[in-house]
Amino acid sequence: MNQYLVDFNFPFLKLGLLFLLYAETHYSFKGIYSRLKKKEPEIIADVPHRIKQGQPIPVLLLIKDADQHSIELNSVHINLFSKEKKECFPFEFNALKITEKFWHKTVEIQSTDNLSGKYRIDVTIKFSINGKRREVKNDNYTCSSHAPLEIYISESGLPKTNGWHFGEFHCHTSYTDDQVEFGAPLNASRQLAEAMGLTFFCATDHSYDLDDDPDNYLKNDPSLKKWHSFQDDVRRLNQSNSSFIIIPGEEVSVGNSKNRNVHFLVLNHPELLPGDGDSAEKWLRTKPNLSIKEILRRINSNSLAFAAHPGVQPPFLEWLLVRRGKWNLQDCSNSGLHGLQIWNGTDEGLNEGKSLWIKRLLQGKRIFISGGNDAHGNFNRFRQVGLPFFTLRENYEHLFGKVRTGVFLEDKLSLPTLLKAFENGRMLITNGPFVELLVKNNRNESAKSGDCISGKNFKIDLNCLSSPEFGKLSELRIYTGNLITRKEQLFKSVLNFSELFKHHEELKMRKNSTPSYLRVELFSENQNEVLKCFTNPIWLNWTLG
């Protein structure tokens, strides 16, 4: 949904998408003036929105479409500053000639002091084009703010207990590159993600991009060179670094029960699944290639399928022009669906997605939630078109790693162990605090999220954590879902905590033989912002369907 750049091919169809979604500089309709267009490549600097104290800060430099407008890169000067402190880090490039379609480099800066808290970064890029010297700050968009990038340097890591790993569940890389959007390179995404404290991400590039000719996004490639290159790159990067895993996937455009295009996250499938109904690649060709049922029949036992942002309502022009729709309860009831990515970088659609999930839980189905950001790059700030060809909007939503999926692994980090944990629901989703849900029965057997446990007496054990970065703990909610009456209720709410950033809660459920489930929500507050964490369920006395 969000990205560094857009370029359109079919005017009236894509004007609606442009207006609602994307930042664009090179494209304009014939006869229509564009205030944003310029004869330069796009030049963008990006940094993680958070890192742990003591780590170097990676600064990503992106130059896009220099094959159309070549430049000589002279130098990059990076200022790291707050009200009290300023440091400068110069990098000389000595008139480096850049002519590639997509050039990138990551440089690192590190303060001599042990910094913590909020800091700002200005990246000044000096280059020459057509013999003229130019200087831009943070990006070269005509109408952007060029405001400093913002980073939080945390004194601690992400709140968690042993065995948990955090990652980005839905993002796009440079393999998403078409007339609409592009993402960040795989290796650069890994480097910035590691700096944030993440240990995995799911590379879910669009199905209608992965079948393109590598040199022409308007042509499909029957040999699927781009798809095979994507698979090879992921495999190579995973082999080079066992402490970070990239999960290969795709965001497939499929037909829902109303034959409208919705998006499907399919992970670790060895073959490309076609889907271009909402790609706008062919004028008035918006019919889905495959239905949800057909996709689920095609994937193998080593692959996983999650509904992408099921609660988000598509904008009217997307609904009208490219037949986009949304997931409904019938769609979420298809056999073989592993889960719902209910959180997509903002609160938009979160409650509706959660409601769909709870309805399926109360129907007795074993289905799980995940969370991501649908990030196309955007590690620090998102820029999008306001008024087409005239204005840009900027915000701090859909940032890579802002909403995270936490995964519990009993074995060491690897692609198979991550996929198994996703499949078994060993997950939680958060944009701040952390809560671990454990249940023991009267036979001293234990269960974690995703498990089913039987018994009459149960002990619920909850470990709650936050940090100054994410604010003090504010509320803990424990919900039970009765699978006979098909109703969910609040079992207990906790408003008083033993410490600002840490709390342990033990509860007992006696003489409970009713088939049910438990799930937990934890909230923290930081400067009037409410941050949250949702667990997946533990089922009590229930044979899972």
C-alpha positions in Angstrom: 0.0 0.0 0.0 2.8 2.4 0.7 6.2 3.0 -0.9 8.9 5.3 -2.0 7.7 6.0 -5.6 4.9 5.5 -8.1 4.7 5.6 -11.9 1.5 5.1 -13.9 0.7 3.8 -17.3 -3.1 4.0 -17.8 -4.3 7.5 -17.0 -7.9 7.4 -15.9 -7.6 4.1 -14.1 -4.5 5.0 -12.2 -5.3 8.6 -11.4 -7.7 7.2 -8.7 -4.9 5.1 -7.2 -2.4 8.0 -7.4 -4.8 10.4 -5.6 -5.3 8.0 -2.8 -2.1 6.2 -2.3 1.3 7.1 -3.8 4.1 9.7 -4.2 5.2 10.1 -7.8 7.7 12.4 -9.5 8.5 11.2 -13.1 5.1 10.5 -14.5 2.6 13.1 -15.8 -0.4 12.8 -18.1 0.1 14.3 -21.6 -1.0 17.9 -21.6 -1.3 18.1 -17.7 1.3 20.1 -15.8 3.1 18.3 -13.0 4.6 20.3 -10.2 6.3 17.2 -8.8 8.1 16.1 -12.0 11.8 16.9 -12.5 14.6 15.7 -14.6 16.5 14.0 -11.8 16.5 10.5 -10.4 14.6 10.0 -7.1 17.1 10.4 -4.3 16.0 9.2 -0.8 17.7 8.7 2.5 16.2 6.4 5.1 17.1 5.2 8.6 15.5 2.9 11.2 12.9 4.6 13.4 14.5 2.8 16.4 17.7 1.1 17.4 19.3 -0.2 20.6 21.8 1.9 22.4 25.4 1.3 21.4 24.7 0.1 17.9 25.8 1.9 14.8 23.0 3.6 12.9 22.6 2.3 9.3 21.7 5.1 6.8 20.3 3.8 3.5 20.9 5.9 0.4 18.6 5.1 -2.6 18.9 6.5 -6.1 16.2 5.4 -8.4 16.0 5.8 -12.2 19.5 7.1 -12.8 19.4 5.1 -16.0 17.1 7.9 -17.2 18.9 10.8 -15.4 22.5 9.9 -14.6 24.3 11.8 -11.8 27.8 12.0 -10.2 27.6 11.5 -6.4 30.1 13.8 -4.7 29.5 13.5 -1.0 27.0 12.7 1.8 27.1 14.6 5.1 25.0 13.2 8.0 24.1 15.2 11.0 22.9 13.4 14.2 21.5 15.9 16.6 19.2 16.8 19.5 18.7 20.1 21.4 21.9 19.4 23.4 24.2 17.7 21.0 25.2 17.6 17.3 27.7 15.3 15.5 28.6 15.3 11.8 29.7 12.3 9.7 31.1 13.0 6.2 31.3 10.4 3.4 33.1 11.3 0.2 32.1 9.6 -3.0 34.5 11.5 -5.4 32.1 12.1 -8.3 30.9 8.5 -8.4 29.1 8.0 -11.7 25.7 6.5 -11.1 23.7 5.2 -14.1 21.8 2.3 -12.7 18.1 2.0 -12.6 18.3 1.2 -8.9 21.5 2.1 -6.9 21.7 1.9 -3.2 24.4 1.9 -0.4 24.2 1.7 3.3 26.6 3.7 5.4 26.9 3.5 9.2 27.3 6.2 11.8 28.1 5.8 15.5 28.3 8.5 18.1 31.3 8.6 20.4 28.9 9.0 23.3 26.4 6.4 24.7 23.3 8.2 23.4 19.7 7.4 24.4 16.3 8.9 23.7 15.0 10.8 20.7 17.4 12.1 18.0 17.1 13.6 14.6 19.2 12.9 11.5 19.7 15.2 8.4 21.3 13.6 5.4 22.7 16.2 2.9 23.5 14.7 -0.5 25.7 16.6 -2.9 25.7 15.5 -6.5 26.2 16.8 -10.1 23.8 16.4 -13.0 24.3 17.7 -16.5 27.4 19.6 -15.2 25.4 21.5 -12.5 26.0 21.0 -8.8 23.0 20.2 -6.7 22.4 19.6 -2.9 19.4 18.0 -1.4 18.4 17.1 2.2 16.8 13.8 3.1 15.1 13.5 -0.4 14.8 15.5 -3.6 11.0 15.5 -3.9 9.8 18.9 -5.0 7.0 19.4 -2.4 8.2 17.3 0.5 9.2 18.9 3.9 12.8 17.6 3.7 12.4 17.5 7.5 14.9 15.6 9.6 14.5 11.9 10.0 13.6 10.8 13.6 15.1 7.9 15.5 14.7 6.6 19.1 17.8 5.2 20.7 16.6 2.8 23.3 18.5 1.8 26.4 17.0 -1.6 26.2 15.9 -4.1 23.5 12.4 -4.8 22.6 10.4 -6.0 25.6 10.3 -9.9 25.6 11.1 -13.0 27.5 13.6 -15.7 26.4 12.7 -17.6 23.2 10.7 -14.8 21.6 11.7 -13.3 18.3 10.2 -10.2 16.5 9.8 -9.5 12.9 7.9 -7.7 10.1 5.1 -9.9 8.7 4.2 -8.0 5.6 6.6 -5.9 3.6 7.7 -5.2 0.0 11.2 -5.2 -1.4 12.7 -3.9 -4.6 11.2 -6.9 -6.4 8.0 -4.9 -6.1 8.8 -2.5 -8.9 6.2 -1.4 -11.4 4.2 1.5 -12.7 2.8 2.0 -9.2 5.4 1.3 -6.5 8.8 0.0 -5.4 10.3 -1.2 -2.2 13.8 -1.4 -0.6 16.5 -4.0 -1.6 16.4 -7.3 0.3 19.9 -6.9 1.8 19.4 -3.3 2.9 16.0 -4.3 4.4 17.8 -7.0 6.4 20.5 -4.6 7.6 18.0 -1.9 8.8 15.7 -4.6 10.3 18.5 -6.1 12.4 19.4 -2.6 13.7 15.8 -2.3 15.0 16.1 -5.5 16.9 14.2 -7.7 14.5 15.3 -11.2 13.5 13.0 -11.9 10.5 10.8 -10.4 7.9 8.3 -11.9 5.4 9.2 -10.6 1.9 5.7 -10.5 0.4 6.0 -8.8 -3.0 3.1 -8.5 -5.3 2.2 -11.4 -7.5 1.7 -9.1 -10.4 5.3 -7.8 -10.0 7.0 -11.1 -9.6 5.9 -12.3 -13.1 7.3 -9.2 -14.9 10.2 -9.0 -17.3 13.1 -7.7 -15.2 13.8 -4.9 -17.7 10.2 -4.0 -18.5 7.4 -4.0 -15.9 4.8 -3.7 -18.6 5.7 -7.1 -20.0 5.1 -10.5 -18.4 7.9 -13.0 -18.6 6.9 -16.6 -19.2 10.2 -17.8 -17.9 9.7 -16.0 -14.6 13.3 -14.8 -14.3 12.3 -12.2 -11.7 10.5 -14.8 -9.5 13.5 -17.2 -9.7 15.9 -14.3 -8.9 13.9 -13.4 -5.9 13.9 -17.0 -4.6 17.7 -17.2 -5.2 18.4 -13.9 -3.5 16.4 -14.9 -0.4 18.1 -18.3 -0.2 21.6 -16.7 -0.6 21.0 -14.1 2.1 19.6 -16.7 4.5 22.7 -18.9 4.0 25.0 -15.9 4.6 23.5 -15.0 8.0 21.9 -17.6 10.3 20.9 -15.0 12.9 18.4 -13.3 10.6 15.8 -15.1 8.4 14.0 -13.7 5.3 10.8 -15.7 4.7 10.0 -15.8 1.0 6.4 -15.1 0.1 4.1 -13.1 -2.2 1.1 -10.9 -1.8 -1.3 -12.6 -4.2 -4.3 -10.8 -5.6 -7.3 -13.2 -5.5 -11.0 -13.2 -5.8 -13.2 -13.2 -2.7 -16.7 -14.6 -2.5 -18.0 -11.5 -4.3 -15.4 -11.9 -7.1 -13.6 -8.8 -6.0 -9.8 -8.5 -5.6 -8.4 -9.1 -2.1 -4.9 -9.7 -1.0 -3.5 -13.0 0.3 -0.1 -13.5 2.0 1.3 -16.8 0.9 4.6 -17.8 2.6 7.2 -20.3 1.4 5.4 -21.5 -1.7 7.9 -22.9 -4.3 5.9 -21.8 -7.3 4.6 -18.4 -8.3 0.8 -18.0 -7.8 -0.7 -15.7 -10.5 -2.8 -12.7 -9.5 -3.1 -9.5 -11.5 -6.7 -8.5 -11.3 -6.0 -5.2 -9.5 -2.6 -4.6 -11.1 -4.0 -2.0 -13.6 -1.6 -3.6 -16.1 -4.4 -4.1 -18.7 -7.1 -1.6 -19.3 -10.5 -2.7 -18.0 -9.1 -6.2 -17.1 -9.9 -6.4 -13.4 -11.2 -10.0 -13.0 -9.3 -12.1 -10.4 -7.2 -14.9 -11.8 -7.9 -17.3 -9.0 -10.3 -17.5 -6.0 -9.4 -17.8 -2.4 -10.5 -21.5 -2.5 -8.3 -22.2 -5.6 -5.3 -20.6 -4.0 -5.8 -22.7 -0.8 -6.1 -25.9 -3.0 -2.8 -25.1 -4.7 -0.5 -24.4 -1.8 1.5 -27.3 -0.4 2.0 -28.5 3.2 5.2 -26.4 3.6 3.4 -23.2 2.8 1.2 -20.9 4.9 -1.7 -18.6 3.9 -2.8 -15.5 5.8 -5.5 -13.0 4.8 -3.8 -9.6 4.2 -5.3 -6.7 6.1 -8.8 -8.3 6.1 -10.5 -5.4 8.0 -9.4 -2.6 5.7 -12.0 -1.1 3.4 -10.5 -0.2 0.0 -11.0 3.5 -1.1 -13.9 4.1 -3.4 -11.8 4.7 -6.5 -10.0 1.4 -6.0 -13.3 -0.4 -5.5 -14.6 1.2 -8.7 -11.6 1.1 -11.0 -9.7 -2.1 -10.1 -12.5 -4.1 -8.4 -10.8 -4.1 -5.0 -12.9 -5.5 -2.2 -12.4 -6.8 1.4 -12.4 -10.1 3.2 -15.7 -11.1 4.8 -16.7 -13.9 7.2 -17.4 -16.3 4.4 -13.9 -15.7 2.9 -12.3 -16.2 6.3 -14.2 -19.5 6.7 -12.3 -21.3 3.9 -10.6 -24.5 5.0 -6.8 -24.3 4.9 -6.6 -20.6 5.9 -3.9 -20.4 8.6 -4.5 -16.9 9.9 -5.4 -13.2 9.5 -3.0 -10.3 9.3 -5.4 -8.1 11.1 -3.0 -5.2 11.9 -1.5 -3.3 9.0 0.5 -0.5 10.4 -2.4 1.7 11.6 -5.6 1.2 13.5 -7.6 1.4 10.3 -9.4 -2.0 10.0 -7.8 -3.4 13.1 -11.1 -3.7 15.1 -13.0 -5.1 12.1 -10.2 -7.6 11.4 -10.1 -8.6 15.1 -13.9 -9.0 15.0 -13.7 -11.4 12.0 -11.1 -13.4 13.9 -13.1 -13.6 17.1 -16.2 -14.8 15.2 -14.1 -17.6 13.7 -12.7 -18.5 17.2 -16.3 -18.7 18.6 -17.2 -21.0 15.8 -14.5 -23.4 17.2 -11.9 -22.8 14.5 -8.1 -22.8 15.1 -7.1 -19.6 13.3 -4.4 -17.1 14.3 -3.5 -13.5 14.0 -0.4 -11.7 12.8 0.6 -8.1 12.3 2.7 -6.1 9.9 3.0 -2.8 8.2 2.7 -3.3 4.4 5.9 -1.3 4.3 7.5 -0.6 0.9 10.8 0.6 2.3 9.6 3.4 4.6 11.8 2.7 7.6 11.4 6.2 9.0 8.9 8.3 7.1 6.1 7.7 4.5 5.5 10.2 1.7 2.5 10.1 -0.5 0.7 12.2 -3.1 -1.9 14.7 -1.8 -3.3 16.5 -4.8 -2.1 14.5 -7.9 0.9 16.1 -9.6 0.9 19.1 -7.1 1.3 18.2 -3.4 2.8 15.5 -1.2 1.7 14.3 2.2 4.0 12.8 4.8 3.3 10.8 7.9 4.8 8.2 10.2 2.4 5.3 9.4 3.1 1.9 7.8 6.8 2.1 8.9 8.8 -1.1 8.6 8.8 -2.9 12.0 6.5 -0.5 13.8 3.8 -3.2 14.2 5.6 -6.4 15.0 4.8 -10.1 15.1 6.4 -11.9 18.0 7.1 -15.6 17.6 8.1 -18.1 20.3 10.7 -20.7 19.1 11.6 -23.8 21.1 14.5 -24.5 18.8 17.1 -22.1 17.2 16.0 -19.5 14.6 15.6 -20.9 11.1 13.1 -20.8 8.2 11.5 -24.2 9.2 11.2 -23.3 12.9 9.6 -19.9 12.1 7.1 -21.4 9.7 6.2 -24.1 12.2 5.7 -21.5 14.9 3.4 -19.5 12.6 1.5 -22.6 11.7 1.0 -23.5 15.4 0.0 -20.0 16.5 3.0 -19.4 18.7 2.6 -15.7 18.0 1.5 -12.3 19.4 1.3 -8.9 17.8 2.4 -5.6 19.3 3.5 -2.1 18.6 5.0 -1.7 22.1 4.3 -3.8 25.2 4.7 -7.6 25.6 2.7 -10.2 27.4 3.4 -14.0 27.5 0.4 -16.2 28.2 1.0 -19.6 29.8 -1.6 -22.1 31.2 -1.1 -25.1 33.5 -3.7 -27.8 34.3 -4.2 -29.9 37.5 -1.8 -32.5 36.0 1.0 -29.8 35.8 0.9 -29.9 32.0 1.5 -26.6 30.4 0.3 -24.7 27.2 1.4 -21.7 25.2 -0.4 -19.6 22.7 -1.8 -21.9 19.9 -2.1 -25.0 22.2 -5.1 -26.9 23.5 -5.0 -28.2 27.0 -7.6 -30.3 29.0 -8.4 -30.4 32.7 -10.7 -29.1 35.4 -8.5 -26.7 37.2 -6.2 -24.2 35.4 -3.6 -21.7 36.5 -3.1 -18.7 34.2 0.4 -17.2 34.3 1.0 -13.8 32.6 4.4 -12.0 32.2 3.9 -8.4 31.2 6.7 -6.1 30.0 7.2 -2.6 28.6 10.0 0.0 28.6 10.5 3.8 28.7 10.4 3.7 24.9 6.8 2.3 24.9 5.5 3.7 28.2 4.2 2.5 31.5 1.8 -0.4 31.6 -1.8 0.8 31.7 -4.2 -2.1 31.4 -4.3 -5.9 31.1 -7.4 -7.7 29.8 -8.0 -11.4 29.9 -10.8 -12.7 27.7 -12.6 -16.1 27.7 -14.6 -17.4 24.8 -17.3 -20.0 25.5 -17.4 -22.4 22.6 -20.9 -23.7 23.6 -22.7 -20.4 23.9 -20.4 -18.8 21.3 -19.9 -15.7 23.4 -16.8 -14.0 24.5 -16.5 -12.1 27.7 -13.9 -10.1 29.8 -12.7 -12.5 32.5 -10.5 -10.0 34.3 -9.1 -6.5 33.9 -6.0 -5.3 35.7 -5.4 -1.5 36.1 -2.8 -1.5 38.9 0.6 -2.9 38.3 3.5 -3.9 40.6 6.0 -1.8 38.6 5.8 0.8 35.8 7.3 -1.5 33.1 6.9 -5.0 34.6 4.1 -7.1 36.0 3.4 -10.7 36.8 -0.2 -11.9 37.1 -1.4 -15.3 38.3 -5.1 -16.4 38.1 -6.9 -19.7 38.8 -9.8 -21.2 37.0 -11.4 -23.9 39.1 -13.9 -26.6 38.0 -13.9 -25.4 34.5 -14.8 -28.2 32.1 -16.5 -25.9 29.5 -14.8 -25.9 26.1 -13.4 -22.4 25.8 -10.4 -20.3 24.9 -8.3 -17.7 26.6 -6.7 -14.7 25.0 -5.0 -11.6 26.4 -4.6 -7.9 25.5 -2.0 -5.6 27.2 -1.8 -1.8 26.9 0.8 0.8 27.7 0.8 4.6 27.5 3.5 6.9 26.3 2.8 10.6 25.9 -0.9 10.1 25.3 -0.3 7.3 22.8 -1.9 4.0 23.6 0.2 1.0 22.5 -1.0 -2.5 22.5 -0.2 -6.2 22.4 -2.6 -9.1 21.5 -1.9 -12.8 22.1 -3.2 -15.8 20.2 -5.5 -18.1 22.2 -5.0 -21.1 24.3 -7.9 -23.5 24.0 -9.3 -25.3 27.1 -11.1 -28.7 26.8 -11.7 -28.4 23.1 -10.9 -30.5 20.0 -9.7 -28.0 17.5 -11.4 -27.7 14.1 
